[in-house]
Amino acid sequence: MTVSFIRSEDFPAFLAALIEVRPVYGPVAKRSRFAFERLEAPDELRLDYDVTILPPKKLFFPPEQDLVHFDESGYRSALAPAKKILFGVHFYDVKAIDQTDLLFSERNYDVNYMANRQATTIIASNIQTVSPRAFFASVGADVQPQGHDAFLTQIADGYVFEARTDHGKALLPFGEFRPATDEQVAEAAQVNAAALQQCPEKLDHDTAAIAAKVRAAFGDEELWSSLAADCFSCGTCNTVCPTCYCFDVQDTWNVDQTSGRRTRYWDGCLTEDFAKCSLGEGACENFREKRGSRFRHRIMRKATYLNEKLGGPACVGCGRCSAGCTADIADPARVINQIMAS
């Protein structure tokens, strides 16, 4: 790993140089919120953001993604990956990207995700502002982020830039970097450690204890019905989650009835139709018809089902679901702590 330093006054020129040679995406202001968007100028980048509306997975796995275009002559892949830089990703979102990388690369390799993912250089950054519903310090604390090419930390007079891969090192010639001093490296470590102490929410038990007790609560129908009593089944918690990856695939025919496209869309297990299956002749079966069973499935997926495969929970503590839930019932920390206290 190469650790460098760039002064605050030199940073805009570094970012401008990157924007000149490659599309750069980073957090920008959207009224009172933030979103990952393509940068047109260095001053658009807001590294002081708390959390974005949607996670950065949207750049590799868009909410709507054409897979195939077809007509009477045959079909063609719609995949067109382009090299880009994703700038300013918080460590919890890097952990979520790590999980999706694993799940989309094992067994049935998802070329539509992986091609976009492999074309992207990821520059993570320190958390300057903590989201009011975050609990990233206490969930999966023993799982470290891996899938980033460099890590940027703002310190008193500039930025410490830790290049972790060759892709990260390749960005150094675009800025006025110099080797970081031991004091600067130590200051960066203190800055990142301090952010972990600022989470407003906290899980009260470790990963193994949570996984065991949440799984044991599976058959408590009264508990899950109570937790989901106010659920609108809107799926917002799924939509904003950085570790959810379910999708629906639909074919759309053009008016000529010979051409069209196959598209996949984000889907979510909290919506009423997610578990509805056709039985033919207009009949169907919904194997998670009740709100309680859908709510239970989400918590089980986050806290226990995938732990062995992922090496930790399928939740990174970003707080997006908690903030996005109209009924304010989706907060995993609150739900899990209630189960653990019972």
N, C-alpha and C positions, 0 to 999 in steps of 0.2 A: 504494500500500500504506500502510495506517495502522498505526503501531507504538505500542502502549500498554503500560502497566504496571499490575499489580494486586498489592497486598501479600499476603503469605502468609496473614495473618489474615482477609483479605476474600475469599479464594478459595473457601472452603466455601459462603459465602452466594451467590456467583455461580453455583456449580454447582447449589445447591439451587433457585435461581430458574429455572434452565433445566429442571430436573427437573419443576418445577411446571407448566410450559407445554407441554412436548413430551417424548416418550420420548427418553431419553439412554442410549446404550450406550457402555461403556468397559471397560477391562481390570479384572477382579476376580480375587481369589485363588481357586484351586481346589486346595486342599491345597498341594502344593509347586509347582504350575503356575499358569498364568493363562489366562483366556478372556474374550473379548468378550461381555458380558452386559448386560441392561438394568439400570440403576442405580436403586435404591430410595432411597438416601441418599448424600450426598457422601462419607462416610467409606469407602464401598465401593470407590471409585476408587483404583487402584494404578498411579500413573504411574511407579513405580520398577520395573515389571515388565521382564523381559528379552525374552521373546518369548511370544506366546500359542500355545495348542495348535493351534487352527485360525486361519487368517487372517481378517481382517475382511470378505473377499468374501462370507462366509456370510450377511451381512445383505442383500446384493443378489441373490445367487445361492445360495439355501439348498441344503444337501445333498439335501433332498427338497422339491420344489416342484410343487404342482398347477398345471397349465396350463389345463385345460378340465374343466368338469363337464357331464355330458350325461344326458339321459333321453329318453323317447319324444316329448317336445315339441320337442327340439332340443338345442343346446349353448350354454353360457355361459362366458365367460372367468372364470378363478379369480383374475385379477390384482386386487389391492387394495392399491396402494401407500399408505403412510402417512408423513407427514413425521416425521423423526427426526434426532437429532444423534449422530454417531459421534465419540467423544472419545478422544484419546490414541493416535492411530495413529502408529507410527514411520515415518520417511521411506521405508524400503525397502518397506513395505506400501503406501504411497501410490504408489510407482512401479509396484507390481504392479497396483493399481487402475487406474492410467493405461493399462496394457497391456490389461487386460480391457475397459475402456471402449472402446478403439479396436477391438478384435477383435469386440465385440458390437454395435458401431454401424455398422461398414462392411458394405457389400453387403447381406446378409440381416439387417436391423436386428432385434435381439432385444428386443422391447418388454417382455418379462417381466423381463429384467435392467435395462434402461435406465430403466424407470418407477420401480423401487425405488432405483436409483442417483441419479436426478435429484431424488428426494424426500429425499435425505440431505445434511445439512451435515456436512462432515468437518473436525474440529479435530485437526491433527497435533500431536505433542509430541516433545520431545527425548528421546534415549535416555539414561536414567539408569543402567541396568544392561545390560551387553552379554552376549548369549547365549554360552555356551561353545563353540558350533559356528558362530558368525557369521563371515561374510567380506564383509559389505556394503560395506566401504570399497574393495575391490579389484575388484568386479564392476560393469561398466557405470558406471564412475565419472564419465563425461562425460554421463550421462543424469540430468537433474534432475527431481525430483518436481513435478508440476503440479496434480494433481486434488484439492487441499485448499483449504478456504475460509479457514483461519487456521492459524498455527503458534504453539504455546505452548512457551516455554523457561523452565525453572526456574532462577533465579539465586539469589544469596545471601539476599535478603530478600523475594523474591516471584517473579512470573512476567512475562516479556515476551510480549505477545500481538500477533502480526503478522496483521492482518486483510488477506487477499489478495483477497477478493471481496465483493460486496455482502452475501452470506449471512453472511460472517464479520463484517462491520461491524455487521450487525443484532443481533449478540449483545452488543455493547458496553454498551447501556443496562441489561443485566441485572446488571452488576457495577460496583464502585467503581473504574473505570479512570481513569487520568490519562495524559497523553503521556509516553512513555518518554524518558529522557535519553540523550544520546550515550554516556555511560558504561555505562548499562544495556544498550543495544543492542550495544555492543562486548563486554560480558561475556557476553551470550547467544551471540554469534558464537564466542567462545572455548570456551564450553561445548559447542556443537555440533561444533566442529572437534576437540575433545579426544576425543569419542566415536569418531571415525574412526580414532584411533590405538590403540584398545583391542581391535580385532578379533583374536581368537586364531588365525584362519585367514586365508590370503591366496592369491590367484591370482598366479602369478609372471610372467604375461605380459599384454599388453593385449588388448582385445576382438578386434581385427582378426587378430592373430596366432593367437589361440585358435580363432577361427572357421575359419581356413584349415587349420590342422593337424588339428583335430577332424574336419572334413569329409574331409580326405585319408585319415584312418584308417578310413573307412567300411568298406572291403573287408577289413580285418584281422580275420577271423573268430576267429582264435586269441585276439587281444586281448580282444574282447568276450565270448567264452565264459569267459575267465579272470576278467574283471571281474565277471561275473554268476554265477560258480560257486556262490556261497552264497545267491543270491537265492531268497526264498520265494514270489515272485510275489504278495505280499500286497497291493500297491498302496498301502501307507502313505505312501510318498514322494509319490505323486500326490495322495492325500487331504489331506495337510497343506500342499501347495504353494500359495502365493498366486497363481501364474501359470498353473496348470493349469485348464482350463476345459471339458474333455470331459464329456459327459453321455449317459445312456441314457434313452430314453422308453418308458414302458410304460402300457398301458391296463388298468384294473382294473374288472371288472364286479361290481355288487352282486348279491345273491341273487335279486333280482327279474328279472335278466337284461334289463332295459330301461334301467337307469341305471348310472352309474359315473363314473370320472374318468381323465383322462390326466395322468400325472405324470412329471417328469424327475428323475433321480437322478445324483449325481456318479459318474463312471466314471474309470477309469485305465488307461493303456496298459501298465502293468506286470503287470496281471492276465492270466491265461491265456486268458480268453474274450473279451478286448477286440477282438481282430482276427479273431474267428471269424465266418464268414459262412455263411448257409444256402444250400445248393445245391438244396433241395427234396427231397421224398421221404425225409427223415431224414438226408440227406447234408450235410456241411459242409466248409469249407476254412478253415484258420487260416494267414493269411499272415505271422504272427509267432509261429510255434509254439515256437521256441526261446527260452530265457531270454536268451541273448546278443543276439538280434535285438530283443527288447523293451527291454533295458537300453540298447542302442545308440540306439534311437529316442528314448528319453527324453533322453539326453545330447545328441543331435543337435538336438532341439527346443530345449533350453535354451541351447546354445552357438552354434548356427550357422543353423538353418533360418529362424528368424523375425527375424534381426538386421536385415535390410534393411527389413522392414515396421515393426518396432518402434523402429528407431534405436539398438538395443543388444540385448544378450542377453536371453532370456526367463527370466532368473534374477536375483533381487535380493539374494542372499546372506544370507537370513534364518537359515539353518541348521536349519530345521524338519525337512527330510528327513533330514539327517545324524543329528539327535537321535532321530528316530522310527524309524529303520531297525534292526530287531532284529539283523540280521547285520552292521550297521555297514559297509555297502558303498555306500550311496547318496550319500555326500558328493560333490557336484559339484567342489568345490575339489580334493579328493584325486584324483579320477578325472582331471580335466583336467590337473592338474600332472603326473600320471604319463604321460599321453599327450604332453604338451609336452616331457617329459624323454627320451622314447624316440627 
